[in-house]
Amino acid sequence: MIDVHFVPTPNGHKVSMALEEMGLEHRLIRYDMLKGDHLTPAFRRINPNARLPAIVDHAPSDGGDPFPVFESGAILVYLAEKSGKLMPAAPRRRSLAMQWLMWQMAGLGPMHGQAHHFIRYAPDGNPYAVERYTNEARRLLAVLNRRLRDAEYLAEEYSIADISAWPWVRAARVIGFEIAEFSHIKRWFDAISIRPAVVAGTSVANPALLSSLRVPLTAEQWSNLFGQNMLASAESEED
C-alpha cells in the first residue's frame, strides 16, 4: 500500500495518474492547504519541504521500513522503478523521458505556477510580473508544441514525462491559454485525456473557489499558503 498525501493540484494529479496507470495499490490522504494541514510537524517528517504531494510506500522494494518520497518528479521516477512501467527501456528513450521530466520540473511547472500566482492570487498592481510569467508560460507551451510536432509522446512512447506535463497543460486554460492554439499539444492532450487511468487519476477536483480566475482568500488562508504561517512552520524547530 502506498499512502499519497494529496491535494488535487497539477503536481498531485501527476502522482494519482501515475499510480492508476501502474496499477499500484494506494490510498489518497486528502489535505486542506487553506486550513494549513501541510504545516504540521507530522507532515514535515514525511516531507521536510512541507509541500504536497508526498508518498509513503509501506511495501518498499527492499523490504525495509515504510519509505517516504517527496517532490513529484522524484515520486514519478520512484514509482516507475518500483512498477517497471512508464519508463522506457531503450537507453535513448529513457534519457528523453528524464530530460523532459526535468524540463517540466524546472520550467513548465514553476513558470506556470508563477503565472498562476501573479494572475490569480497576488494583489493587483504587478503588471511586470504578470507579463514576465505569462510570456514565459507561453514560450514553454511553444517548446512543448514543437516537440510534439516531431514525436507522438515526449519520449516517443507514453511515459512519466507525459504524465508530468499533462496536468500543467490542462491548468493553463485557467490563466487564459487555449489548448486549441497549439495544434500538436491538442492532439497529445486529447489522446491522454481519454485514457481510463487518467480519468480515474484526476477524478478528485479542487473546490470551486480554487478554480476561479481570481481566488478569494481570507487573511488566514493567505498566511497558510504564502505568508507568515507558512514561514513560521518552515522556521520551527518543533519536530
C-alpha positions, 0 to 999 in steps of 0.5 A, a space after each residue: 500500500 502506498 499512502 499519497 498525501 494529496 491535494 488535487 493540484 497539477 503536481 498531485 494529479 501527476 502522482 494519482 495518474 501515475 499510480 492508476 496507470 501502474 496499477 499500484 495499490 494506494 490510498 489518497 490522504 486528502 489535505 486542506 492547504 487553506 486550513 494549513 494541514 501541510 504545516 504540521 510537524 507530522 507532515 514535515 517528517 514525511 516531507 521536510 519541504 512541507 509541500 504536497 504531494 508526498 508518498 509513503 510506500 509501506 511495501 518498499 522494494 527492499 523490504 525495509 521500513 515504510 519509505 517516504 518520497 517527496 517532490 513529484 518528479 522524484 515520486 514519478 521516477 520512484 514509482 516507475 522503478 518500483 512498477 517497471 512501467 512508464 519508463 522506457 527501456 531503450 537507453 535513448 528513450 529513457 534519457 528523453 523521458 528524464 530530460 523532459 521530466 526535468 524540463 517540466 520540473 524546472 520550467 513548465 511547472 514553476 513558470 506556470 505556477 508563477 503565472 498562476 500566482 501573479 494572475 490569480 492570487 497576488 494583489 493587483 498592481 504587478 503588471 511586470 510580473 504578470 507579463 514576465 510569467 505569462 510570456 514565459 508560460 507561453 514560450 514553454 507551451 511553444 517548446 512543448 508544441 514543437 516537440 510534439 510536432 516531431 514525436 507522438 509522446 515526449 519520449 516517443 512512447 507514453 511515459 512519466 514525462 507525459 504524465 508530468 506535463 499533462 496536468 500543467 497543460 490542462 491548468 493553463 486554460 485557467 490563466 487564459 491559454 487555449 489548448 486549441 492554439 497549439 495544434 500538436 499539444 491538442 492532439 497529445 492532450 486529447 489522446 491522454 485525456 481519454 485514457 481510463 487511468 487518467 480519468 480515474 487519476 484526476 477524478 478528485 477536483 479542487 473546490 470551486 473557489 480554487 478554480 476561479 480566475 481570481 481566488 478569494 482568500 481570507 487573511 488566514 488562508 493567505 498566511 497558510 499558503 504564502 505568508 507568515 504561517 507558512 514561514 513560521 512552520 518552515 522556521 520551527 524547530 518543533 519536530 
